[in-house]
């Protein structure tokens, strides 16, 4: 159990991205106190955030209990497990199982995140349609899901007999899949991968994920953002980039 005198961890995030919600989900599962520092995507490459994360990507955390600032969602998850999951709620004691969990976390980081992200970029955000790029990344999404479906054959969870941090790390990007692939309304993009579909449904039904989405919806609304992460009234990535450039130019005149 988390100690009662634990100070809240600050999670820096822009609410539209999937990666921050992997970290928030683990914090919710472990019942570790946290506060969210939500800011606009326009400011992700600006101070004060770049003083925390020089890479200008979210999320990052500042933990006053250990005086540690950390970025990269996979590294943050591993840190939270090592420091705060003392009851091994989302991990295991055995060496072999812990390494398998790390394997799947790396699979999420190197496979799901990049390929899903690029599919979303070329299907939704890029200013021109490039059929070869769309085909390339859509095919990689399908290949990834086929591998994941095979890994889950005959199993409820990726490793062992319980939901772990490795399983949970896949939830946010899978929840965006219909938007990333521009799936027709009423269709489930996971339907062709029944093992993945059932596994995913087990996780999104967890109270921790529902709490995450309640927080995210409020933060998105506070910033006037649409589901695709762009501000209301902005129709495409060109308009969004022009707005960001305009704001940057105005700040430069101050």
Secondary structure, DSSP 8 states (H G I E B T S, - for coil): ---TT---EEEEE-TTSSHHHHHHHHHHHHT--EEEEE--GGGTTSTTHHHH-TT--S-EEEETTTTEEEESHHHHHHHHHHHH-TT-SSS-SSHHHHHHHHHHHHHIIIIIIHHHHHHHIIIIISSS--HHHHHHHHHHHHHHHHHHHHHTTT-SSSSTTS--HHHHTTHHHHHTHHHHTT--TT--TTTT-HHHHHHHHHHHTSHHHHHHHHHHHHHHHHTTB-TTSSBTT--SHHHHHHHHHHHHHHHHH-
